Amino acid sequence: MHDPIRSAPWTDVGREVSKPVLYETLARELDGLLTDESDEVANAANAAAAIYHSLPRLNWAGFYFLRGAELIVGPFQGRPACVRIPLGRGVCGTAAAERRSILVPDVTAFPGHIACDAASRSELVVPLVRGDCVIGVLDLDSPQLARFDEHDQTGCETLAKIIAAHI
């Protein structure tokens, strides 16, 4: 029987693979990890941990969920985070309001960036969409400038679709 925990990419951190292969593997394993669990919080927590421990050079990986006109922090890995982000503000609020991924090579250059962790230098935010509704965002931060590229964006967009289906 396939064990999604033991064979997952986060169990082999030292392994060097291309980003497309890493994201393909992570997507497959994440889907397996989340499929048999119906609890949304448990799935978001496991997804945040899997992403945080699979992708190098992150200092934060987690979720904000849309509640009315603001995003509320959900399960994450990293330092304590901002709890509430107004829709349309910062990278997360903008990504949710505009229903699009936002890749920011240097957060100091993003107008209205909300600095939850002063160590963060780059950010990637991908909306979580279920049906026609944005339900939240997947947020990744790195202490490295320009940490994220188009492979990360494409890979995280795939992960976001899987996660949205399980939360």
DOKEDREN-617256 format. One line per 3 residues: number of its first residue (from 0); for each residue x, y, z of N, C-alpha, C, O, CB. Coordinates in steps of 0.001 Angstrom, whole numbers, plus 500000, padded with zeros to 6 digits. Each point is the difference from the previous one (the first is absolute). Glycine has a CB too. Layout:
NUM = X/Y/Z/X/Y/Z/X/Y/Z/X/Y/Z/X/Y/Z ~ ...
//
This chain:
0 = 500837/498811/500000/499163/501189/500000/500880/501250/500000/501025/500041/500681/497144/498709/500538 ~ 501435/502254/498028/500737/501264/499904/499839/500802/501288/498876/500192/500464/500796/499835/497034 ~ 501406/500436/503077/499968/500823/501210/500406/501427/499630/501184/500253/499774/499355/497736/501706
3 = 498499/502963/498451/500330/501358/499569/500953/500722/500948/500688/500928/499575/497099/499152/499335 ~ 502273/499527/502338/500904/500658/500943/501440/499560/499760/500889/500842/499876/497256/499292/501812 ~ 502094/498570/498246/501366/499491/499866/500633/500287/498638/501221/500133/499916/498153/498103/501690
6 = 499843/501862/497344/500572/500202/498671/499959/501466/499553/500383/500312/498873/498923/497364/500567 ~ 500242/503204/501416/499822/501407/499623/501331/500726/499848/500995/499619/500617/496819/500371/500569 ~ 502204/501077/497974/501251/500727/499771/500560/500636/501265/501213/500183/500094/498014/500247/497601
9 = 499930/499917/503288/500516/500631/501206/500767/499033/500880/500623/500424/500973/497487/501150/498928 ~ 501862/497118/499780/500784/499037/500764/501395/499819/499427/500818/499279/500571/497076/499570/500045 ~ 502384/501807/498248/501298/499854/499330/500534/501386/499637/500293/500279/498837/499050/497437/500249
12 = 500778/503143/501920/500333/501408/499792/501333/500204/499290/500142/500953/499234/498552/499557/502795 ~ 502276/498629/498203/501319/500186/499410/500069/499684/498511/501005/500305/499357/499907/499167/502851 ~ 498069/499939/497244/499987/499582/498606/499892/501224/499094/499187/500890/500250/499757/496906/500388
15 = 501871/502249/498317/499964/501093/499024/499211/499551/498784/500383/499039/499332/501844/501850/501476 ~ 496677/499792/498898/499198/499718/498814/499615/501322/499367/500063/501041/500653/499058/496794/500330 ~ 500483/502136/497756/499556/501219/499333/498686/500463/500627/499268/499205/500590/501878/500100/497253
18 = 498567/501989/502022/498751/500526/500563/498770/499328/499407/499093/499641/500751/502053/502527/499616 ~ 498783/497645/498309/498806/499318/499482/499805/498609/500594/498871/499613/500304/501408/501671/497596 ~ 500793/497966/502268/499906/498662/500582/499603/500097/501467/499165/499225/500468/502571/499920/497918
21 = 498852/501798/502340/499661/500184/501404/498508/500312/500157/499325/499395/500833/503020/501419/499624 ~ 497143/500122/498751/498585/500362/500115/499077/498873/499551/498938/499800/500590/501701/502576/499044 ~ 499751/496886/499328/499190/498869/499552/499903/498948/501105/498926/499463/500271/501767/500969/497340
24 = 500438/499285/503016/500027/499027/501091/499200/500503/501187/499202/499262/500578/503038/499937/498658 ~ 497974/502059/501128/499290/500577/501141/498486/500007/499745/499223/499694/500905/502797/501736/499630 ~ 497566/498910/498267/498568/500018/499675/499390/498605/500161/498929/499847/500587/501459/502064/497811
27 = 500281/497110/501093/499498/498618/500083/499920/499553/501462/498998/499425/500424/501995/500056/497305 ~ 500047/500780/503021/500030/499570/501395/499022/500801/500864/499387/499458/500920/503006/499873/498771 ~ 497468/501949/500010/499062/500833/500750/498565/499528/499763/499207/499928/500938/502380/502030/498898
30 = 498085/497726/498930/498674/499483/499691/499747/498710/500775/498918/499807/500555/501185/501242/497155 ~ 500893/498073/502327/499866/498757/500753/499847/500237/501493/499235/499307/500670/502109/499573/497587 ~ 499375/502085/502254/499952/500321/501435/498635/500551/500402/499502/499691/501082/502960/500774/498873
33 = 496930/500349/499179/498760/500689/500351/498730/499240/499634/498936/500276/500554/502308/501811/499152 ~ 498851/496974/499380/498816/499351/499434/499108/499316/501025/498779/500137/499914/502537/499547/498052 ~ 499222/499601/502978/499167/499228/500926/499595/500755/501257/499382/499423/500895/501741/498582/498243
36 = 499218/503284/500943/499628/500799/501171/498970/501047/499594/500167/500681/498989/502113/498952/502047 ~ 496661/500493/499747/498940/500955/499668/500096/501298/500806/499320/500973/499675/499230/497092/499750 ~ 502277/501965/501612/500095/501205/500819/500852/501059/499308/501163/499762/499674/498569/498846/502397
39 = 499678/502553/497712/500667/501081/499267/501235/500522/500725/501019/500267/499363/496777/500351/499679 ~ 502129/499531/502266/501136/500521/500764/501151/498999/499975/501156/500385/499823/497278/500924/501661 ~ 501256/497428/498691/501044/498971/499954/500687/499995/498639/501225/499901/499917/497493/498712/501745
42 = 500493/501493/497276/500588/499993/498657/500840/501245/499743/501077/499905/499411/496987/498743/499792 ~ 501462/502517/501229/500792/501220/499820/501290/499927/500819/501052/500439/499535/496836/500878/500053 ~ 502040/498137/501615/501189/499878/500848/501023/499055/499372/501189/500316/499950/497399/500131/502080
45 = 500957/498405/497497/500918/499058/499363/500562/500558/498705/501171/499782/499692/497567/498340/501334 ~ 500448/502592/498213/500485/500601/498754/501072/501046/500293/501021/500043/499315/496742/499548/499606 ~ 502016/501252/502087/500998/501021/500359/501313/499342/500417/501073/500440/499585/497085/501121/501141
48 = 501765/497400/500082/501210/499311/500454/500719/499330/498828/501224/500075/499892/497708/499549/502355 ~ 500305/499722/496878/500616/499312/498859/500716/500996/499091/501122/499747/499561/497098/498478/500547 ~ 501144/502886/499614/500614/501017/499137/501230/500600/500660/501052/500120/499371/496708/500388/499636
51 = 502111/499865/502251/501108/500636/500729/501237/499097/500038/501127/500473/499852/497198/500778/501545 ~ 501458/497476/498799/501130/499071/500118/500468/499435/498660/501025/499321/499946/498133/500107/502305 ~ 500113/500837/496675/500396/499519/498676/500736/501030/499175/500880/499660/499210/497185/498855/500866
54 = 501579/502740/500103/500575/501062/499183/501125/500690/500765/499801/500414/501142/497991/499918/497679 ~ 503366/499795/500579/501135/500609/500697/499856/501517/500130/499283/500646/499236/502154/497508/499904 ~ 499260/502384/501840/500151/501443/500211/498685/500734/500235/499790/501096/499481/502214/498775/499106
57 = 497115/499516/502198/498766/500670/500423/500132/500377/501466/500649/499295/500772/497968/499419/497532 ~ 500765/502401/502078/499897/500297/501420/498536/500041/500440/499710/500183/501183/502446/501108/498695 ~ 496913/498538/499163/498575/499946/500338/499261/499321/498864/500251/500285/498829/499908/501821/502572
60 = 498934/497000/498941/499120/499350/499026/498678/499735/500688/499950/499354/501047/501997/499581/497705 ~ 496984/501567/500656/498707/499770/500634/498861/500635/499248/500096/500319/498814/501058/499559/503336 ~ 497758/500296/498581/498742/500394/499389/499363/501179/500715/500147/500190/501208/499536/497466/498062
63 = 499609/503122/499938/499060/500991/500499/498672/499657/499354/499938/499729/498801/501849/502103/501522 ~ 497139/498180/500474/498677/499658/499490/499094/501222/499997/499998/500792/500942/500282/496863/499896 ~ 498953/502483/498091/499121/501149/499831/498789/499871/500913/499282/499001/499970/501484/501263/497650
66 = 499028/500751/503181/498845/500100/500894/499464/501418/499839/500567/500947/500544/500351/497313/501134 ~ 498004/501882/497586/499452/501332/499743/500947/500789/499108/500340/499571/498897/498465/500397/503317 ~ 501615/501192/498283/500879/500888/499220/501447/499932/500461/500781/500915/499738/497281/500588/499894
69 = 502303/497411/501057/501388/499881/500448/500464/498555/499966/499205/499060/499996/500489/502951/501449 ~ 501616/497851/498531/500641/498693/500081/500406/499761/501442/500549/500888/500653/500276/499258/496951 ~ 498904/498653/502891/500356/499612/501368/501042/498897/499920/499852/499051/499229/497848/501581/501666
72 = 503353/499494/499902/501074/499010/499965/499452/498609/500324/499165/499822/500886/502504/501950/499781 ~ 498834/497256/498579/499662/498603/500218/501247/499233/500385/500986/500611/500414/497116/499543/497950 ~ 501889/498547/501517/501175/499200/500333/501224/500441/499191/499902/500329/498818/498588/497745/501745
75 = 502656/501920/500108/501244/500415/499355/501189/499405/500719/499878/499431/501085/499046/502689/498159 ~ 502236/498025/500124/501300/499652/500582/500856/501255/499913/500051/500638/498949/499777/496876/500390 ~ 500836/502846/501734/500837/501193/500023/499733/500811/501247/499358/499536/500943/500673/500505/496567
78 = 500475/501184/502476/499818/500893/501143/498549/500477/500073/499275/499928/499008/503137/500803/500823 ~ 497161/499757/501338/498633/500525/500104/499713/501009/498891/500886/500732/499560/499180/498911/502923 ~ 498680/500379/497080/499618/500774/498823/498950/501056/500322/499390/499991/501070/501141/498031/497528
81 = 499276/502882/500458/498892/500944/500073/498719/499169/500014/499875/499024/499261/501427/502837/499519 ~ 497758/498532/502059/498778/499218/500140/498958/500393/498963/499335/499136/499429/501136/500637/503003 ~ 499380/501527/497320/498967/500482/499085/500610/500891/498929/500796/500893/500293/497502/498978/501546
84 = 501315/499873/496917/500467/500812/498873/498773/500435/499205/499254/499154/499507/502992/499615/500378 ~ 497534/502536/499983/498842/500454/499212/500125/499577/498537/501088/500015/499424/498644/501939/502130 ~ 499144/497674/497866/499959/499643/498595/500500/501193/499187/499553/501129/500203/498509/497259/500176
87 = 502871/501353/498697/500557/501067/499175/501250/500650/500565/500590/500855/499338/497138/499534/499891 ~ 502703/499230/501991/501198/500584/500602/501117/498980/500059/499752/498810/500194/498829/502743/501149 ~ 502652/498910/498490/501157/499122/500038/499972/499005/498851/499115/500039/499146/500975/500220/503332
90 = 500877/498866/497516/500094/499007/498930/498845/499007/500104/499365/499681/498995/503148/500571/500961 ~ 497213/499261/501247/498920/499018/500174/498639/500583/499650/499236/499397/499246/502106/499506/502537 ~ 498358/502261/498760/498709/500626/499738/499808/500361/498540/498888/499915/499479/501153/500955/502823
93 = 501036/499535/497030/499937/500341/498579/499772/498741/499160/499171/500003/499090/502353/501972/501305 ~ 499206/496956/499906/499837/498744/499260/498572/499474/500129/499418/499529/499023/503012/499939/501353 ~ 497010/500614/500825/498625/499532/500199/499009/500888/499253/499100/499491/499331/501545/499590/502915
96 = 499509/502235/497859/499067/500931/499355/500056/499904/498482/498974/500103/499328/501270/501421/502622 ~ 500953/498279/497514/500175/499958/498544/499930/498589/499432/500083/499808/498787/501309/502225/501408 ~ 498454/496971/500694/499875/498593/499579/501153/499563/499105/499795/499323/498992/497730/500898/501172
99 = 503698/500177/500218/501167/499630/499201/501202/499801/500916/500077/500564/501092/499025/500714/496919 ~ 501828/497907/501513/501253/499788/500734/500855/501249/499886/500006/500686/498978/499908/496820/500596 ~ 500809/502770/501506/500922/501136/500002/501357/499517/500497/500125/499486/501111/497979/502168/499283
102 = 502907/498521/498762/501381/499644/500312/500752/501314/500232/500039/500859/499120/499874/496963/499487 ~ 500676/502329/502566/500678/501241/500358/501471/499701/500297/500314/499445/501053/497527/501532/499876 ~ 503068/499385/498153/501424/499722/500214/500600/500777/501173/500911/499511/500667/499261/500034/496905
105 = 499317/501668/502683/500494/500840/501092/498801/500671/500656/499414/500923/499434/502820/499471/499396 ~ 497402/499146/502362/498790/500499/500654/500067/501497/500311/498962/500652/500121/500728/497082/500846 ~ 501514/502810/499163/500095/501438/500288/499566/500839/498802/499726/501191/500150/502141/498339/501449
108 = 498068/499870/497221/499586/500713/498790/498501/499852/499731/499489/500592/499049/502802/499048/500020 ~ 496996/499583/501750/498562/499802/499790/499231/501062/500788/500070/500019/501228/500260/497478/498417 ~ 498944/503381/499674/499254/501054/500699/499000/499412/501000/499177/499157/499644/501085/502321/498343
111 = 499818/498968/503245/499075/499543/501027/500316/498642/500588/499150/499399/500657/499182/501927/498206 ~ 502891/498172/500910/500378/498702/500573/499806/500027/501512/500351/500978/500660/501316/498641/497477 ~ 497776/499307/502403/499798/499863/501443/501097/499092/500520/500043/498817/499662/497431/501522/500161
114 = 503407/500204/500993/501151/499239/500502/499637/499284/501300/500117/500571/501084/501463/501078/497840 ~ 497983/497107/500959/499714/499198/501195/501303/499494/500624/500108/499911/501223/497661/499402/497800 ~ 503206/500360/500150/501319/499553/500447/501030/500845/499257/500109/499925/498777/499078/497679/501703
117 = 501557/503188/500255/500982/500902/499394/501082/499253/499222/500685/500598/499170/498879/501002/502679 ~ 500600/497102/498407/501015/499217/499293/499570/499647/498578/500845/499634/499183/499890/499448/503010 ~ 497982/501019/497494/499517/499636/498658/500476/501009/498974/499865/501209/500187/498119/497692/500814
120 = 502576/500589/497915/500500/500865/498917/499265/499778/498698/499931/500913/499176/502283/499077/501909 ~ 497229/498814/498698/499222/499720/498790/498773/499186/500394/499955/499375/501060/502132/500677/497476 ~ 496912/499975/500571/498717/499379/500353/499302/499490/498741/500139/500562/498913/499647/500957/503098
123 = 499468/497411/498169/499148/499451/498954/498647/499695/500627/499914/499255/500977/502074/499767/497744 ~ 496955/501555/500715/498649/499777/500514/499127/499489/498857/499971/500575/498912/500304/501247/502852 ~ 499015/497082/498511/499135/499368/499009/498594/499888/500594/499829/499468/501097/502130/499235/497887
126 = 497027/501801/500287/498636/499879/500521/499529/498548/500021/500357/499197/499138/499154/503098/500005 ~ 499691/497398/501852/499329/498703/500091/498580/500222/499483/499242/500781/500575/502186/498419/501432 ~ 498218/500121/496921/498705/500207/499368/499218/498697/500005/500505/498952/499597/500443/502881/498958
129 = 497806/498251/501911/499099/498850/499956/498764/500449/499221/499294/500921/500411/501566/498111/501828 ~ 498892/500311/496640/498917/500448/499119/500355/501374/499453/501041/500177/499367/497235/498488/501934 ~ 500859/502296/498943/500250/501378/499568/500458/500889/501145/500159/501206/499816/498136/498488/498412
132 = 501916/499734/502943/500287/500805/501197/501441/499865/500473/500551/498900/500055/497076/500840/500594 ~ 502968/501388/499690/501291/499984/500688/499704/499684/501457/499207/500687/500645/501869/501007/497741 ~ 499563/497268/502127/499776/499623/501403/501186/500388/500879/499915/499939/501227/498640/498165/498006
135 = 502543/502292/500143/501179/500398/500753/501207/500060/499099/499881/500056/498776/499164/498929/503278 ~ 502132/501002/498574/501254/500030/499246/501019/499074/500642/499991/499769/501209/499546/502591/498067 ~ 501338/497122/499883/501220/499312/500425/501088/501059/499959/500196/500646/498971/499067/497032/500145
138 = 501441/502507/501980/501012/501047/500119/501342/499362/500340/500112/499248/500968/498142/502438/499770 ~ 502768/498623/498455/501363/499531/500251/500915/501210/500110/499955/500896/499157/499617/496928/499605 ~ 501251/502204/502268/500983/501063/500190/501398/499398/500075/500185/498859/500425/498107/502560/500779
141 = 502692/499381/498368/501391/499565/500063/500877/501152/500491/499723/501162/499703/499884/497181/498419 ~ 501446/501339/502627/500956/501033/500398/500977/500345/498877/500863/500860/500174/498931/498343/502179 ~ 500077/500137/496506/500896/500199/498854/499298/500857/498945/498859/499722/499631/502281/498051/500815
144 = 499533/503255/499074/499472/500796/498898/499815/499118/498771/500813/499113/499737/500306/502957/501173 ~ 497814/498176/498341/499729/499300/498742/500038/498474/500156/500455/499301/499095/500515/502656/499693 ~ 498565/497528/502335/499999/498560/500255/499068/499250/499047/500281/498863/499620/500243/501613/502775
147 = 498371/500158/497222/498973/499327/499220/500095/500372/498525/500358/501126/499654/498165/498845/502361 ~ 501151/499064/497115/500005/500246/498562/498735/499407/499386/499094/499572/500715/503442/500419/499236 ~ 497410/499986/498728/498801/499509/499316/499754/498514/500266/498851/499560/499969/501514/502166/498264
150 = 500689/497487/502028/499806/498585/500347/499295/499881/501349/499122/499157/500181/502942/500213/498504 ~ 498335/501488/502263/499339/499988/501307/498541/500425/499868/499115/499398/500608/503079/501102/500512 ~ 497563/500530/498090/498630/500475/499830/499123/498918/499380/498915/499715/500505/501936/502630/499247
153 = 499608/497057/499168/499237/498940/499346/499791/498819/500938/498898/499460/500089/502019/501261/497699 ~ 500144/498877/502912/499903/498882/500939/499033/500285/501135/499208/499137/500378/503123/500254/499053 ~ 497733/501826/501115/499109/500349/501110/498560/500182/499536/499075/499768/500777/502850/501322/500371
156 = 497867/499314/497621/498641/500070/499462/499395/498602/499918/498810/499823/500262/501792/502246/498427 ~ 500201/496950/500952/499533/498606/499994/499690/499544/501421/498967/499376/500245/502402/500147/497690 ~ 499532/500791/503008/499769/499620/501396/498729/500650/500538/499227/499361/500713/503247/500382/499621
159 = 497310/501533/499323/498822/500720/500488/498701/499346/499528/499022/499958/500746/502322/502151/499265 ~ 498641/497384/498765/498798/499322/499488/499722/498726/500803/498854/499699/500333/501590/501233/497357 ~ 500614/498337/502611/499848/498770/500791/499515/500335/501402/499072/499372/500511/502747/499514/498157
162 = 498803/502093/501942/499647/500379/501367/498571/500514/500064/499252/499617/500900/503144/500932/499567 ~ 497209/500308/498602/498635/500551/499995/498956/498907/499892/498894/500140/500523/501978/501939/498436 ~ 499469/496836/500370/499060/498880/499866/499838/499222/501294/499036/499249/500155/501587/500592/497454
165 = 500319/500330/503334/499980/499220/501235/499751/500833/501251/500062/499479/501113/501480/498959/497784 ~ 498178/502850/500929/499691/500808/501192/498661/500702/499834/499568/500726/500895/502885/499611/499534
//
